[in-house]
Each structure stands twice: as C-alpha cells, then as structure tokens.
Amino acid sequence: MTLYTEVTADTPRSRTNAIKLYGPDAFEGMRRAGRIAAETLDALVPLVVPGVSTAALDDFVRDAIVAAGAIPINIGYKGYAHATCISVNHVVCHGIPGAKTLSEGDILNIDLTAVVDGWHGDTSRMFLVGDVPLKARRLVDVTYECMMRGIEQAVPGNHLGDIGHAIQRHAEKHRYAVVRDFVGHGVGLVYHDQPDVLHYGRPGTGPELRPGMIFTIEPMINIGKPEVKILDDDWTAVTRDRSLSAQFEHSIGITEQGHEIFTLSPKGLDRPPYR
C-alpha cells in the first residue's frame, strides 16, 4: 500500500518511505528554482560548439547558477566535484566534465540542478555539436518525444505506470531501448526522494498520481540495447554495446487540473535545434 504524507514545517528534509504532497508555496519555490536551472541551460546554447571542453561548460554553469543567487547542488553531492553531469554520445548519464573537447557531430546531455531556498530545480537537455548525423538527430528527437509523452500522462488519477508505459511504447515503436538502471525521482526540498519514476511499465500500475506530488521524468533512450555499465570512476554510465544514448529531464508537479512543468525554457529552447 502506497503511503502519502502532506508536507508541513515539521516534515524531515530527507528521503522517506512516503510520497510527499506539497502545497502552493512549494510550487512557487519550484518555479523559482526551475527557472534558474532552465535559464542556465538556455545560456549554454551558443557555447556548445566544436573545440570547447566539457570542463569549460561546467565552469560556466557553476558561475551562472551562483550569479543567479542559487546553489549548484551537485558540487559535493556524494563526493562529486562538478556542477553538471555532461554525457557525450554513448555515455548514458553521470558523465564527468573534464579536458575532453567536443567534436563535430557529437550529441551530449547536460544535467544540472539549481537550489533556491531549499527547492531543487533538476533538469537536463540534449545538445547537438555542429552537423550531427541523421541517426543521432532522430534519437534525440524521439527521446524528447518520449519525455513529453510521459508528461502527458502526469495527471491526477493516473498511475506512475501510465507514464512509464507511454515512454516505453514510443521508444520501442522506433526500435529504441529504454534504460532500466536509472529512474526519475521525487524532488522538492529533497534532491532524490520518493517515488521512483520508472520509464517503462504497464498502464494502471504503481502509485496513483495525486495533486501535490513533485518529481522528475528523465528517460534515457538507447539506439541499441538497454544495458549499461559503470566505469571505474564509479560515476560514468555507458551503453554496453557502445550505441548512442540520449536523455531529457523536466521537474514537474501534479496539480488539481493536470501538471505543471517547472523547468521549461523561458526562451522556448526545450529541444534542439536551438535557433
């Protein structure tokens, strides 16, 4: 039986077994945090070009989030040293920024979280470097569509399984695979909270969606098989078959009428090509 709890001033700021239900003040906090996170990704658009290093992009994100009055929460999280995860080509997620420079034709995901007054704006987008092959561009397009198909199911009375099923069905329609090893998660005053949001599943299964729930939807879609492996750095996840992978992520809240996306781009730059 799924447990829900309404968040009050006394609610612990830690992951619990219950799904937290937030009130209007939380939604306002998530709007502020989500906007800063989205604006930071917007500002990256002209910087993602051949020859730039992923470390330089990470430095920009760190400085931009701080300048906006927020906290780049990934720095120090479980010992992690960077503001972003930057995952290039066959890297599924948790790619570590470094001296590696981007090349013409690369695709990459930039994942960041900005915290404002304790609220976590968690989001990621794909970027295309120069002239990208059609196969890679199609993967990026379908991955975005998968996320949005999942978000369409995020309404009161539906279940988490409806979200996962919509994502899985769309990915497999295009003969792509959904990564099982990583999931979306509850978010808000806690970075990674209940519930786990699977990007595959059966309709009508899993916890019921109720107003006040806040969580991420962040499908990782592979051209090849779904299996991943973790490299020796204990962070970087790559496709086992070295096939390309793509991911998008939004933080959303369930409302009485449907849902609200907190991390939409103010400039409409939610999917490439960013023009």
N, C-alpha and C positions, 0 to 999 in steps of 0.2 A: 504493500500500500504506500503510495507516494505521500510524503509529508510536505506541507506548505507552512510558511510562517510569515506573518506580516512584520516588516522591518520597523523597529522603534529605536529610540535613542539607546536603549539597553541591549540591542542585538549585537552579538560579538562580530567584530570585523575579521572573521575567519571563515574558512570553508566549513560547512556543517552538513548534516545528513538531510536537512530540509531545504526545499526550494524557497528562496526569499521572494516575497511580494512587496515591491516598493511603491511609495506614494508619489504625489505630484512633485514634491521637492526633489526627489531623486531623478525624475525625468528632466527637470530643469538642470540639475548638475550634470547629467549625462549629455545634455545638449551642449553645454559649455566645453566639456572635455572632448566630446566627439568633434566639435567644430575645429578646435585647435589641431587635433590629430589629422582631420581632413585637409585643413589649410596647409599643414606641413607637407602632406603628400602632393598637394597642388603645386607648391613651390619647388618641388623636385623635378617637375616635368622638363624644364629647359636644361637641367643639369645631367640628366641620364643620356649620355652620348658616348660614342666610342672613345676609348682612351682614359675615361675617368675611373678612378679606383673606387671600390666599394667602401674603403675606409673614408675617403673624402665625402661620399654621400652620407655616411654615418655621422661624421663630424658636423655636417650641415644640419642634419636632423636634430642632433643634440642641442646645438646652439639655437635653432629655431624654436624648439619646444621651450627651452629656458627663457628665451626672449619674450615668448608669449605668456609668461607667468605660470607655466606648468612644469611638471616633473617628468623627465624621460625615465619611466619606472623600470625599464629593462636593465639599466645600469645598476649592477649589484644584485640583481634578481638571481638567486641560487648561484651566485658567483660569476654571473655573466658580466662582461665588461663593456658592452656597447648599447647604444640607444635603439638600434634596429637589429632585425634579422634580415639579411639580404641573400636570397636564394636564386641562383643562376642556373638556367637550363635544366639539368637533371637533378638538381637539388630540390627536394620536396618542401622542406621547411627548415628553419633554425640555422640557415647559412650564416657564418660568422664574417663580418666585414674585415677586410684586410687590404694588402697591397695589390691584389689581383685587379687588373683593369678590364673594363667591359670591351667587347669586340662587336663589330658589325654583325647583326643577325642574332645576337643574344636576346633571350627573354629573361626577365627577372621579377621576383616578388620582393617588395619592400614592406616589412611588417613593423609597426611601431605602436606604442601606447603612450598617450599623454594623460597625466593625472592632474586634476584640478579639484582642490578642496576634498581630496579623497576619492573622487569619481574617476573611473578608468575609461578613457576613450581608446578602444582597441580596434585597429583596422589594418588592412593591407590591400595593396593593389599590384597588378602586373604592369610592367613597363616593357616597351619594345625598343631595342637599340638599333637605330638605322633601318636598313632594308632587311626585314625579317622574312624568312621563307613562309610560304602559304601554309604549310603543315603546322608550323608553330603558331602562326596568327590564328588559325582555326581553333587550335587547342585553347588559346587564351579567350577567344570569343565564347566558346562553348562553356568554359569554366565560369565565366561571368554569368552566362545564362543559367547555369546550374545554381549558382548562389541566389539569383533572383527568383528562380522557380521555387527554391526552398523558402525564401522570404514571403512569397505569395501565400504560402500555407500557414504562415505565422499569424493566426487569428484565434480569438477565444473559442474554446470548444473543440478545436483540432488537437492533435497529439504530436509529440515530437517525431513519432514515426512517420507522420504525413510529410514533415519537412524532409527527412532523410529519403523517403521513397521518391519524392519529386526530384531530388538531386540525382539519385541513383538512376532513375528511369531516363532522365535526359542525357546523362553521361553515357550510359550503355546504348542508348539509341544511336549515338555517334561512335560506338565501338571503343569508347574510352573506359578506364577503370577508376573507381573511387578508392582512395587510400583509406584503409580501415584503422591504421595505427594511431592516427591523430584525430581529434574531435573538436567541435566547438564547445563552449562552456558558459556557465553563468558568469556574469560580470556585474560591476556596480561599485560598491565600496570594497569588494574583494576582487582581486585580479582574476583568479581561477576558482570558480565556485560551482555549486550545483545549479542546474543539471548538466550532465554531459550531453552534448548535442551531436548525435551520430549523423553522418552524411549519407547514410544508406538505411534501409529498413522497410517495414511493412506499414501500410496505412492503418490508422486506428490503434497503434501500439505505443507504448511509452507514456510518460506523464502527460496529463491534459494541460493544455496551454490556458493560463489564467491571466487576467489583467494584473499588471504589476511585475510580471516576470521580465527580467532583463538578461540577455545572453548574446553570444556571438554565433554567427553562421559563417563558416570559413572552409568550404570544401577544397580539398586537394585532389586534382584530377590528373591522371597519367595517360599518355598515349599508349603505353604498353601495359604491363601487368601491374597490379596494385601493390605488390610487396616492396618494402623499403628496408634499408639497413642504416644503422647509425655508425658514423665514422669514429676514429679513435679519439677525436676531440670531445666525445660524449654529447655533442650538440647536433652536428650537421646530419640531417637525414637525406639520403639519396635513393633514387629508384634502383632496385637490384639489377634491373636489366638495362640501366643507363638510358632509358627512354625519357623524353621531355616530360616535365610536370609543371602545372600551373595552379595558382590559388588566388582567390579573392576573399576578403573578410569585411563584414559590417557588424557593428554592435547595434542591437535593436531592442525595443521594449514592446511588450504586449499591452495594448490599450483596450478600452471597452469596445471600440469600433473595429479594431484590427491590429495594426502595429505602427511603430514609429522607428525610422532608421536614424540613428544619432550621428552617423559618420559619413553622411552624404557630402560630396564635394560642393562647396559653395559656388564653384565655377562650372559645375556640370562636367567635371573631368573624372567621372567614375569608372570609365573603361577606355582603353586605347582604341584608335589612335587619338592622342591628346592634342587637339588643334583649337 
